[in-house]
Amino acid sequence: MIKKGLLVIGAALLLLSCGENPTKKSTYVKNITELNAAIKNAAPGDEIVMANGDWTDVEIRFIGYGNDKNPITLKAETAGEVIIKGKSDLKLGGEYLLVNGLYFTEGSSPTRSVIEFAINQDTVANHSSVRNCVVLDYNKGQRNQTDIWVQFKGRYNELDHSYIEGKANRGPTVRVDLEGNRSIKNYHKITNNYFGPRPPKGGPSAETIQIGNSYTSMAPSYTLVANNFFDRCNGEVEVISSKTNFNEFRNNVFYKSEGSLVTRHGNYCIVDGNYFIGDDNSEQIGGIRLIGTGHWVMNNYFYNLKGKVFRSPLAVMNGIPKSPLNRYIQVTDVVVAHNSWINCTSPLQFGVGSNVDQKDVLPASEIRSERPIRTIVANNLIYNEKSDKQPIIAHDSLDGITFKSNLINNQGGSLKYSSGFRQEEFLLKELEDKILISSGDLPEFELYQGFEFDQITKDLFGNSRMTMNSVGAISGTSVEKPNLMDLSKYGPDWYALKSVDNASAKMHAAGSVSELETAIQDAKSGDTIILTADRYELKSSMKINKKLMIRSADADSKVAIQYLGAPKTPVFEMNPKGHLILKGVNLKGTNSQYAFASLQSNMSSLYNLNVNDCEISDFDYVLKGYKYSFSEYIKFNSTLIKNCANGLELSAENDDRGDYNAENIFIDNCQFENVNKNVIDYYRGGYDESTVGGNLKVTNSSFKQCGFQEKNGVLINTYGIINVDISGNKFQNNKVELVARLWGAKNNSHSDNVIENSGKLVVEQNLPLKLMY
């Protein structure tokens, strides 16, 4: 009996020594009190199961110490049916923790992160994972309030097979922090996730992934970002901002994302086997932007990209001499090899950001004059179905770049920089939608064999380059389809990606004010409200918090809406996610109200406005955009605006931190008469050279007797806006000093305007702006 007892004890000790927990348990919890108790008592191998249902205003502090064979698991009873709402967050601390199947929505974090791999500065998580989770529209109250949806600290942590969409406020969606020895050399993994659309924020600090910051940029991170799908991640110019050393970006898809993968700070990154897919309708979709030293860019596929300069398909930047950590380090010792650019506009751009011509308005510490050096561009393929005027753009001298064995078919178009490029006719064939490969007629010529090029052993599809090698990202013609748009490979398997079902849109007829109010309240996003009466008298604002079209029943006859509401209130109150399309309406105020306005606070997401074939008169403001509000699109087409004190007021972001109130403003075929002050007041302050917005187009419109009360003497005020086009307009009898002051150093232009008794339209090459750094 004694021997038998000793054997049992010995077996138990052996199990414990091997990391096994012979008493693994599963604890089912129904509220935060039970959850906290279960976490406190959890041992390696235990599983805590959260009951299905809503968990509101819960701050989960998951602290535990599992091991490599027996992690401690916190999971949903049914993946996706544990809904985390309200003021809730999740923080992990300890070793070998696993979170699975949670769904964060209809709320926001009470702290600066929704999910964080740390409890506090002293208790971080290591070897822990968040899997199979969703964070959807979990925004703070307004866009200037900062948080991070997934914040990495510690080492060897993972975010995988999760779905993250809709971040609209300040701060990166995912950030890797490296402060302190606990978090450097972290080897984190961000893999197999679906990053759904992130709307533009209008200014900096809206990356989808940020790895480190300028102050830790010399630290080694070794973070892996692989096999993710970035779908229309449009927050700002940097979709991914790599700010540390030794990071890897492999096999990701960047789909119509208006930004780039940027090695902003730090060195020695690998960018291998990624897809960058563009859109004919956007000039904002970029590829890869390089800063720093020692990067390898290989096997990447760029398709139909139209982005320019900072958002060009490949942007190799100039640096600042003796650059401080938060500026631009010179590009040195970089390899760009075996990549393919298909139907891209000016795909290769070097010396991007060169700004020696702005030395009169910038300090010497801001002048980017250090050209790329010791950089090799070799074995790449460029193909254009239509000739590109400038496939290669040099913003500065190319004396530090070596071009070797690159192949281009520019359909006979000239090539200014031909050294290292072989121009030949060859054909591509469609493997699948958006993926073109060689049809087998690539000319044979000797590939460049540079130092360590033998380590590029596979192509974009993972096929060996040892047996068959060629220029470009794809080696060979006999390849399997990558099924690029098979979204089932990304995110949690329980979460179905939402699609817009236009067939479900409905029509609502409104013949009275009460019917109109009811229709706006009851309509679903995408519905249309038809105004069947001739006239409506409104005494209170119409709240727009979904996508609605409101139009007259008769396309040839405008419906009259008289607004009798209180002063300083709008006819249409634009709420977060409000999108109004207004057609065929005569909108009239009593001189003290606004036609359209955002909320004054709590604009947690953007709004959009599209006005067609309307008449707007007798308002204080046509559009009033308050501070921290933001619109992606404001469009006025074929509309008469008259007898208003102010026009479009989008200048509330006056902190000079690079923010602005609207991404795109389009005015076409409109008439402005007797608008007392600015017709358009659109402002972006603060010198942030990597901000590439906003965007204003004023075309084919007329302006008569406007601006006579404007103190700054400018009719169309666009100070600090990057892209401006004022073309084909008539300006008559506007008592202003300037029609507009355009910024020549940026993409500001004017043409074919008629100006009579309306001041001047001037171009200033360099506008002085406040430095943001």
Secondary structure by P-SEA (a helix, b strand, c coil): caaaaaaaaaaaaaaaaaccccbbbbbbbccaaaaaaaaaaccccbbbbbcccccccccccbbbbbcccbbbbbbbccccccccccccbbbbbccbbbbcccccccccccccccccccccccccccccccccccccccccccccbbbbcbbbcccccccccbbbcccccccccbbbbccccccccccccccccccccccccccccccccccccccccccccccccccccccccccccccbbbcccbbbbcccccccccccccccccccccccbbbbbbbccccccccbbbcccbbbbcbbbbcccccccccccccbbbbccccccccccccccccccbbbbcccccccccccccccccccccccccccccccccccccbbbbbbccccccccccccccccccccbbbbccccccccccccbbbbbbbbbbccccccccccccbbbbccccccccccccccccccccccccccccccccccccccccccccccccccbbbbcccccbbbbbccaaaaaaaaaaccccbbbbbcccbbbbcbbbbbccbbbbbbccccbbbbbbbbcccccccbbbcccbbbbbccccccccccccccccccccccbbbbbbbcccccccccccccccccbbbcbbbbcbbbbccccccccccccccccccccccbbbbcbbbbcccccccbbbbccccccccccbbbbbccbbbcccccccccccccccccccbbbbcbbbbccccccccbbbbccccccccccccccccccccccbbbbcccc
